[in-house]
Amino acid sequence: MQSHSIFANPAVVWAAVGALSAMLSTGILFWYARITSQLLKVTEAANRPFLTLTFDRFNLNRTNASLFLRNVGASPALDVMVRITPAQKGQPLPEGVIAQYTRDLISPHGGQARLVQWLPIASLAGFSFHLSFRDVGGRSHRAPAPLICDPAEDSFFRWGFADER
């Protein structure tokens, strides 16, 4: 009685091993392509400008300070615009504050521009700050939501996403 096992013929065994190897290689290449794609997206995001507003140079009781725009990203921000809108319609801007600030360039890695020197922080409570800029590739960017001045926060700002209202 002769055995008809699949392993009896070496050519069939080698063909099966080759097919299995090809499928495994295809899976590994697909996985590698997906991981590389995700890493490129993370790298691109890490190399973009990242703008934020901050108060600095406070008085002793932290009620007055200067308002700065900072770029903590890894590339310069070009044609930067900060638009300030009041919490209630018709509410005037505090003295010394204008409705729109523009800067040609904010350097990367901590570059900054002072927008307002020495004002009472509480006078900006509830005001929204809308940030927009271009990156070095010429692409326009906006902050995901306006920053809202909130003196109750440690940073004096919170994100104004629509679902928080």
Secondary structure, 3 states (H helix, E strand, C coil): CCCCCHHHCHHHHHHHHHHHHHHHHHHHHHHHHHHHHHHHHHHHHHCCCCEEEEEECCCCCCCEEEEEEEECCCCCEEEEEEEEECCCCCCCCCCCCCCEEEEEEECCCCEEEEEEEEEEHHHHCCCEEEEEEECCCCCEEECCCCEEECCCCCCCEEECCHHHC
